[in-house]
């Protein structure tokens, strides 16, 4: 990921089983631990766990991004979004 603007970026991760987001080689978000995050209250069909973290990024710097997802049974649901005040992507 190469930000087009410098500043704080919020990363949002939702997974029904287990997902981990590594950013810049460091674990940023982890839905695998049962004692962190909040349950998704608007997810009727796919209940799961939501995680959010905010970090400050520099404009034009390439950051390695890796998302690992694990599904135990059923349909796999894993969503990653990031946003700033002006940019939204997924």
Residue frames as qw, qx, qy, qz and C-alpha x, y, z in Angstrom:
[[0.000, 0.891, 0.454, 0.000, 0.00, 0.00, 0.00],
 [0.415, 0.068, 0.011, 0.907, 1.32, 3.44, -0.93],
 [0.010, -0.752, -0.513, 0.413, -0.67, 6.28, 0.68],
 [0.344, 0.621, 0.325, 0.625, -1.54, 9.25, -1.51],
 [0.202, -0.818, 0.054, -0.535, -1.80, 11.50, 1.56],
 [0.345, 0.177, -0.719, 0.577, 0.10, 11.64, 4.84],
 [0.448, -0.365, 0.217, -0.787, -1.78, 11.32, 8.11],
 [0.446, -0.109, 0.800, -0.387, -3.82, 8.90, 10.20],
 [0.538, 0.072, -0.662, -0.517, -5.34, 5.88, 8.46],
 [0.648, -0.168, 0.542, -0.508, -7.97, 3.70, 10.10],
 [0.325, 0.177, -0.886, -0.279, -7.92, 0.00, 9.27],
 [0.712, -0.077, 0.309, -0.626, -11.11, -2.03, 9.76],
 [0.246, 0.214, -0.932, -0.161, -11.06, -5.84, 9.77],
 [0.754, -0.072, 0.284, -0.588, -14.09, -8.13, 9.96],
 [0.363, 0.244, -0.883, -0.171, -13.87, -11.92, 9.92],
 [0.812, -0.298, -0.120, -0.487, -16.31, -14.64, 10.92],
 [0.944, -0.186, -0.202, 0.180, -13.56, -17.00, 12.00],
 [0.632, -0.578, 0.127, 0.501, -9.96, -15.84, 12.11],
 [0.557, 0.729, 0.078, 0.390, -7.99, -13.12, 10.31],
 [0.554, -0.606, 0.026, 0.570, -4.72, -11.31, 10.95],
 [0.435, 0.877, 0.051, 0.197, -3.50, -8.14, 9.26],
 [0.681, -0.339, 0.089, 0.643, 0.25, -7.52, 9.07],
 [0.283, 0.943, 0.112, 0.131, 1.25, -3.98, 8.15],
 [0.147, 0.856, -0.448, 0.211, 4.86, -3.03, 7.57],
 [0.543, 0.260, -0.767, 0.222, 5.89, -6.47, 8.83],
 [0.082, -0.090, 0.705, -0.698, 4.12, -6.01, 12.20],
 [0.137, -0.483, -0.861, -0.080, 0.83, -7.51, 13.36],
 [0.120, -0.197, 0.026, -0.973, -1.67, -4.65, 13.36],
 [0.685, -0.118, 0.111, -0.711, -5.03, -6.43, 13.77],
 [0.177, 0.123, -0.976, 0.012, -5.88, -9.94, 14.93],
 [0.682, -0.197, -0.060, -0.702, -9.39, -11.41, 15.11],
 [0.670, 0.064, -0.739, 0.006, -8.12, -14.83, 16.23],
 [0.165, 0.019, -0.724, 0.669, -8.03, -13.98, 19.95],
 [0.266, -0.590, -0.734, -0.205, -11.44, -14.39, 21.57],
 [0.373, -0.655, -0.443, 0.485, -10.88, -11.73, 24.23],
 [0.165, -0.366, 0.125, 0.907, -10.34, -8.69, 21.94],
 [0.108, -0.139, -0.581, -0.795, -12.54, -6.71, 19.58],
 [0.466, 0.164, 0.421, -0.761, -16.30, -6.44, 19.58],
 [0.416, 0.312, 0.850, 0.087, -19.02, -8.65, 18.19],
 [0.052, -0.065, -0.456, -0.886, -20.65, -7.44, 14.98],
 [0.304, 0.331, 0.641, -0.622, -24.15, -6.33, 15.96],
 [0.535, 0.516, -0.063, -0.666, -25.35, -5.75, 12.37],
 [0.251, 0.359, -0.843, -0.312, -24.28, -9.14, 11.01],
 [0.802, -0.030, 0.278, -0.528, -27.35, -11.38, 10.91],
 [0.924, 0.321, -0.169, -0.120, -26.10, -13.86, 8.30],
 [0.754, 0.301, -0.386, 0.439, -22.40, -13.82, 9.18],
 [0.522, -0.851, 0.038, -0.035, -21.72, -13.17, 12.85],
 [0.785, 0.274, -0.211, 0.514, -18.07, -12.45, 13.51],
 [0.522, -0.635, -0.146, 0.551, -15.52, -10.15, 15.08],
 [0.334, 0.881, 0.087, 0.323, -14.66, -6.58, 14.14],
 [0.646, -0.420, -0.042, 0.636, -11.26, -4.95, 14.81],
 [0.285, 0.918, 0.099, 0.258, -10.07, -1.39, 14.20],
 [0.640, -0.435, 0.017, 0.633, -6.68, 0.30, 14.49],
 [0.292, 0.953, 0.055, 0.060, -5.41, 3.73, 13.46],
 [0.708, -0.296, 0.173, 0.618, -1.82, 4.47, 12.45],
 [0.152, 0.891, -0.102, -0.415, -0.07, 7.48, 10.93],
 [0.799, 0.217, 0.402, 0.390, 1.39, 6.93, 7.45],
 [0.169, -0.580, 0.275, 0.748, 3.68, 8.98, 5.23],
 [0.637, 0.678, 0.060, -0.362, 2.72, 10.05, 1.71],
 [0.578, 0.678, -0.433, -0.135, 4.40, 8.07, -1.08],
 [0.172, -0.471, 0.850, -0.159, 5.99, 5.46, 1.19],
 [0.724, 0.032, -0.593, -0.352, 5.26, 1.84, 0.16],
 [0.463, -0.363, 0.658, -0.471, 4.08, -0.23, 3.15],
 [0.299, 0.041, -0.930, -0.209, 3.85, -4.04, 2.85],
 [0.632, -0.102, 0.253, -0.726, 0.35, -5.28, 3.64],
 [0.312, 0.074, -0.938, -0.135, -0.51, -8.94, 4.29],
 [0.664, -0.175, 0.210, -0.696, -3.92, -10.33, 5.25],
 [0.190, 0.103, -0.976, -0.008, -4.20, -13.92, 6.45],
 [0.675, -0.136, 0.069, -0.722, -7.68, -15.47, 6.77],
 [0.059, 0.096, -0.991, 0.078, -8.71, -18.84, 8.18],
 [0.677, -0.116, -0.148, -0.711, -12.11, -20.50, 7.80],
 [0.324, -0.204, 0.883, -0.272, -13.18, -23.45, 9.97],
 [0.242, 0.349, 0.900, 0.093, -16.52, -24.38, 8.41],
 [0.250, 0.798, 0.496, -0.234, -19.19, -22.81, 6.21],
 [0.439, 0.817, 0.154, 0.342, -18.89, -19.65, 4.16],
 [0.591, -0.161, -0.127, 0.780, -15.71, -17.62, 4.49],
 [0.028, 0.948, 0.231, 0.216, -16.15, -13.95, 5.38],
 [0.604, -0.377, -0.017, 0.702, -13.12, -11.68, 5.63],
 [0.264, 0.875, 0.258, 0.314, -13.31, -7.95, 4.90],
 [0.527, -0.345, -0.071, 0.773, -10.61, -5.30, 5.12],
 [0.197, 0.890, 0.272, 0.310, -11.25, -1.58, 4.69],
 [0.492, -0.289, -0.173, 0.803, -9.04, 1.41, 5.29],
 [0.099, 0.868, 0.388, 0.293, -9.93, 5.06, 5.38],
 [0.312, -0.089, -0.203, 0.924, -8.78, 8.59, 6.03],
 [0.192, 0.566, 0.375, -0.709, -10.86, 11.72, 6.14],
 [0.387, 0.588, -0.252, -0.664, -10.70, 11.93, 2.33],
 [0.410, 0.336, -0.787, -0.315, -9.95, 8.42, 1.01],
 [0.759, -0.122, 0.510, -0.386, -11.93, 5.18, 1.39],
 [0.474, 0.411, -0.721, -0.294, -10.80, 1.89, -0.11],
 [0.779, -0.231, 0.503, -0.295, -11.39, -1.84, 0.31]]
